[in-house]
Amino acid sequence: MEATNRERMQAEKPKVIAVMGPTAVGKTGLVLQLAKDLGGEIVNADSMQIYRFMDIGTAKPTAAERAAVVHHLLDIVDPDQDFDASLYSQLARKTIKKLVEEGRVAIAVGGTGLYFKALFHGLFPSGHIDQVVRQRLRREGERDDGEKLYQRLKKIDPSTAARLHANDLFRIIRALEVWECTGKPMSVLQKEHGFRENPFITLKIGLELPRSQLYEQINSRVEKMMELGLLSEVRELLGQGYGPHLKSMQALGYRHMVQHLINGMKIAEAIRTMKRDTRQYAKRQMTWFGGDQEIKWFHPQEVEEITRLAREFMGGLEDSNS
């Protein structure tokens, strides 16, 4: 009887398909076709595509792609607004549950591992963050590029510090905020939480390519972004008052164009380092996703196999094109 009850409760959970993988691997093309085949709608899980006015450097879906398939959680905040994985999880869960209630297939897609983790397993409760503490830490970090804050974090929470790059000022400050406001290191809170939330039945589809091919596609994407006007996009953002210190403006591509526009880096060097840093980011993404044993991996061109698996998961949907 107990097993039967568990099965019934499991069956009542909403189903969601997740498509994940590194930048430039081909998620957009695959998920557009999948959504059309299943009659689904797309829920963004990319931490940069949430920002308005930042289209080229985030490889945001085009107007035509958004007209072909309904997209959710794109362009929801301005570049200077605070937004994090916890808030994303709240909005995405609400969106997915609404889609399922309306009889639509929800397909979450992106490359931000933390967003997927928050969506499917929750985040530890860090309590109320004091804005006075946050602003003080930000001012401290700006004085020496965060070096003293990073050294402080290594003493307070060496486990968290070991996972962060010394230049990742945003996450270093976040970890110190948690310590000051809760009295516990972030790593301890994460261990206590255990990420045991399980609000959905999930099919996780991962896309992968041979590393050399992925790196070629990353380099090509960077060139295409430049052709589409990334430099002008960043110039306009700066002109609107969105300064280089913002979390959004520290993202790949944007910080590289800022280096050229404000700090005098030659454009060829800015493009070279943008390609290099994007390749390194893709490598980190694959390491993150590689630790998730629930992901089923495919080549981006295995559309038929992925669609067949998705249909089986959803319970034998009829072909929406028939």
N, C-alpha and C positions, 0 to 999 in steps of 0.2 A: 504493500500500500504506500509506503514511504517513497519507494522508487517511482511509483505511478504519479504521485503528487509532484515530485521533482520534475518528471517529464512534462506534466501539464503546465507547471510554472515556466519551464523552459520554452514550451511551445507558445506561450503567451507573449514572450519577448519579441520586440520588433526585429526584423531581419535587415541587415545593411551589408552592402558590398563595399569593400575598400580597395582602391587601386593605389599602390604606393611604389616608390622607387626614387633613384637619384635624379637630380636635375638633368634635363635634356635627354632623358632616356626614351621619351616618346609617350608619356602618360596622356597628354591631351588628345592626340589622335585616336588612341585606343579607347579612351573613356567616352569620347563623343560617339564613336561607332557602337560601343556597348550600350550606351544610354538610348540611342535610336533603336537598336535591336530589341531592347527590353522594355521600351516605353518608360525609361527612368529619368530622373532629374539629378543633377550634379551638386554635391555639397563640397565647397572648397575646403581643403585642409593644407593650404600653403600660407605660412605666416606673413608673407609679404603681399600677397594678392588681396588681403583685406583692406589695404590702404588706397584711398582715392588719389588720383593724379599720378600714380606710379604704375604705369602700364607697360612700357617697353622693357624696363629693367627687370620686371617681375615675370615677363613672358605671360602676361595675363591673356586669357581667351579673347579673341577678336570679337568685334560687334557681330560679325556673321556667325561665328561659333556660338555666341550667346543667344542669337536669334534662333538657331537650329535646335538647341537644347536649353532648357531652363537651368540657370546656375544660381546657387545660393551662397551667401556669405562672401561675396566680392564687393569691394568698394563700400565698406561699412563704417570705416573710421578715417579721419584725417591723419596725415603723417605725424602731427604733433600730439595725438591723443594716446593715452596709455591703453595698452591692450596686451593680454597675456593668455597663456594656455588655459587657465581656469575659466576666464570669460569665454574663450572660444568653445570650450567644452559645454558650457551652459547653453550657448546659442546653437551649437551644432546638434546637441541632443534634442533640443526643442524642435529644431527644423526637421530632423530625421523622423521623430515620432509623429509629427504632423503629416509628413509625406506618407508614412506607412498607414496612418489612420485614413488618409484619403485614397488609399489603394495604389499609390505610386511606388516605384522602386527607387530607393535612395542609394546613390553611389558617391561615397566620399573619395576624393582624389587629392593627392598632394605629396610633397616630399618632406614635410615637417614632422619628424618622428615624435616629438613631444606633443604635438597636437593630437596625433592618433592615440598616444598613450593616455592623454587626458580624456579623450573622447570615449575610449573603450574600457579604461581601467581606473579612471579618476586620478586626482592628485591629492597629496597629503594636505590636511587643513593647516594653513600657516597662521591663521588668526588675522586680526586686524593689523594692517601695516600703517604705522604712524607716518604721515606725510612729512612731519618735521624731521624724523630720522632719515627718510628717503632723500630729502633735499640736502641735508647735511652731508650724507655720504656722497651724493653726487658732486657737491662742491669740493669735497676732499679729493675725489677721484680726478676731477678736472685739473687739479693743481700739479699732479705728477703722473698723469695718464693711468692712474689706478695702481701703480706699483706698490705703494704702502698698503693699500686696501687688500691687494692680493696676498701680501706677506702676512697681514693680519688674519686673513681667512685661513691660510695654511696652518696657523697656530690654533685657531678656534675649531676648524672643521677640515682637517687634512684630507679626508675622503672626498668631500665635495671639491676642494681646491685641486685635487689630482685630476678631476674630470674636466676642469675648465682651463681654457687657454688664458695665459697671463694678461692678454689684451682684451678679454671678454668682460669689459667693465660692467655691462648691464647685468649679467648673471652673477658676477662677483658682488655687486651691490645688493642684488636680490638675496643672496645667501647671507650676507651680513645683516640685512634687514630682518630676516627670519630669526637670526640669532638674538639680535637686540630686542625684538618684540615678543619672542616666545621663551627665551632663555634656553632653547635647545638648538643644537646644530641641525642644519637641513638634512644631513645624511641620517641622523637619528629619527627625525620625523618621517622620512621616507621609509625607513625600515619598519617603523611602527605601523604605518599605514598599510604597507604591503601591496598596494595597488590591486586590491581584491574586488573592486566594483566590476560588475558584469551586466550592464543594462541591455545589451543587444546580443543577438545571435549573428555572428560576423563571418563573412567569407573574405579573407585577406589575400589579395592578388598582388604579387610583387613583379615588377618588370626589371629585367637585367640584360646587359649587353657585355660582350668582351670588353675589358677595360680600354684597350686601344681604340675600339670603335666608339665607345662612350666619350673618350677624351676628344676624338675628332669631332663628334657632334657638339660637344661643349665649345670647342674653338670656333666652329661654324656658327653656333648660336650667338656668341659674343660678336662676331663680325656682322651678323644680321642685325643685332641690336644697335650697333653703331650706324649701320645703313638706315635703320628706321628712325634714328634721331635721338638716341639715348642721351647724348651730350646736351642737346637742346632741352630735353625733358628735365634733366638735372638743373640746368641753368634757370629754367622757369620755376622749379621748386625753390631754389635759392632766392629768386626774385620775389616769390610769394612770402618769404620770411621763414621758410623751413630750413633752419640752420644745420650745419654739419654735425652738431653734437647730438641730434635726435637719434633715437634707436633706429627709426626707419631709414635715416640717411646714412647709417653705418653699414647698411646691407651691401651685398655683392653688387658691383656695378656702380651703385650710387656713390659709395665712398671713393671709388677709383676715379670717377669723373670729378668729384670734389677735389681730389689730389691735383688734378690738372687745372681746374678752374680757379681754385683758391691758393693752392700751395706751389703752383708753377711746374708740376711734373709734366714732362713732355707727353703728348697724347699717345705716342707709340708705346712708351713705357707704361702708361696707365692701362692701355689695352692688354699689354703683355702680362702685367700683374693681375689683371682681372681674369684672364684665362687661367693663369696658374692657380689663383685662389679659388676659382670655381671648380677646377679639377680636384683640389684638395678637399673642398666642401663635399663634392660628390663621393669621394672616398670615405669621408666621415659618415655620410648618409648610409652608404652600403654597410658600414660596420654596425651602425645602429639597427638597421632593418635585419641584418644578418643574425642578430641575437633573438629575433622573434621566430620561434619554431612553428607558429601557426600560419606563417606566410607560405603560399604556394607560388613558386617562381615560374615565370614564362618569359620568352622572347616577345618584344612588343608586336611582332608580326603574327604571333599565334592567336589571331583574333577568333577564329572559329573554335579553337579549343577552349579559350577563355569564356566565350559566349555560351558554349555547351555546359561548362562547369557552372556558370552563373545561373543558367536556366534550371539546372538540377537543384541547385541550392535554393532557388526561389520556389521550387515545387512544380516545375514543368510549365512555365509561362508559355502562352501561345505567342507565335511570332507576330510582333506588332506591325510588321510590314506585309503580312498576308491578308 
